[in-house]
């Protein structure tokens, strides 16, 4: 039987996985920290935004910039093409500041 050693462990399934997967938190936007300028709806930007401009460059029809330097959803996507644009921006955000669990 192989030794688990340092830096490895077993997940719930019993499968051997690197330990960073057991301890590293998953980055994701937090609805309670949403930027107030977001329009109501599924997608939003939270206060962890670092104003890198990536989402606004990818999807300028949907993302705006607040006066204090954060992005926000200025329009919710309605079609599948629009959803794809917003989701591309979401997956490109280095700080995972764009959420999709809004209402
Ligand atoms: S890509 Fe993310 S960090 Fe960059 S401006 Fe957009 S929400 Fe902010």
Boltz pocket constraint, residues with backbone or C-beta under 6 A from the ligand:
constraints:
  - pocket:
      binder: B
      contacts: [[A, 45], [A, 48], [A, 49], [A, 50], [A, 51], [A, 52], [A, 53], [A, 54], [A, 55], [A, 56], [A, 70], [A, 71], [A, 89], [A, 92], [A, 93], [A, 94], [A, 95], [A, 96], [A, 97], [A, 98]]
      max_distance: 6.0
